[in-house]
Amino acid sequence: MKSRTISLSFVLLALVWGSLFVFIEIGLPYIPPVLFAALRHDIAAVLTVGYAAAVSTRWRPRNRSDWVLVTLGAVFFVGLYNGFLFIGQQDVTGGIAAILVATNPVLAALFSWLLIPNSRLSTVGLVGLALGLVGVSLVARPDLSGPLRSDSLGALLVVLSTTCLAFGSVLVERVDSELSTEGFVAWSNVFGALFLHALSFGLPGESIAHVELTGESLGALLYLGIVGSGVSAILYFQLLDELGAVEINLVSYAAPIFTAILGWLLLNETLSPLSLVGFLSIFLGFALIKRRELRAELRSLAAASEN
């Protein structure tokens, strides 16, 4: 893939990821949150299974390790992450949610430090971790002096969703499986959607009868399922091969910029200065934690530009 194509794909993926939070916000008034997440991943399951079957030879789970991997993906990456995120976004804007979800690499570093002996953080890394957590507090700003406000609760639920995502990523790292990445994502969508439907069935107000089928709700659902899961999955796999995991993480920090722009254009929303400071603190924390990898990537880019 040419460097210009890589750059365009990176920007497009960041745009798609950033837009997801806005379209979740658009659809939530019409569809119960957990059911909304489940329906989104019903569509995603069909698309990603078809894609995995087309491009990968090792896309079906065959052994215990494969099924452990898929179960972790279904529960943490799809089920708990999306369940808490969609519920939390009932009370916070897409821009706030996008910034809080950007803490995923920082939280993953924390869990790696705690659970994987070879992933110990240095003193500088610990400073980066602290900066990331400070950034979360600046964005979420929970008021603990009285009853928990709905927006504070929503922000905490989004942080909880990201914590599940980060914890799941560390658990997945510990599983030795030969299942392809495409197969992992596809089957995680299949069983994650079933998990979300089971959660939705047990919650009050979560039924098809509570769905208002409008142009906005249908458009949001189709966008999240087709573009948010189908197009973004293809872009992600292509960029993962070209860039590697470190640079892919940078998409998480570009996405909130697009969320803020789209939220302003479509929903007339703005971010407070304190939220922007929190976002910068989170990004700086990530840069400190991944400083060696980022330096290596910069050297590689400089060498490539000279050749």
Buried (B, 14 or more C-beta within 10 A) or exposed (E): EEEEEBEEBBEBBBBBBBBBBBBBBBBBEBBBBBBBBBBBBBBBBBBBBEBBBEEBEBBBBEEEBBBBBBBBBBBBBBBBBBBBBBBBBBBBBBBBBBBBBBBBBBBBBBBBBEEEEEBEBEEEBBBBBBBBBBBBEBBBBBEEEEEEEEBBBBBBBBBBBBBBBBBBBBBBEEBEBEBBBBBBBBBBBBBBBBBBBEBBEEBEEBEEEEBEEEEBBBEBBBBBBBBBBBBBBBBBBBBEEBBBEBBBBBBBBBBBBBBBBBBBEBBEBEBEEEBBBBBBBBBBBBBBBBBEBBEEBEEEEEEEEEE
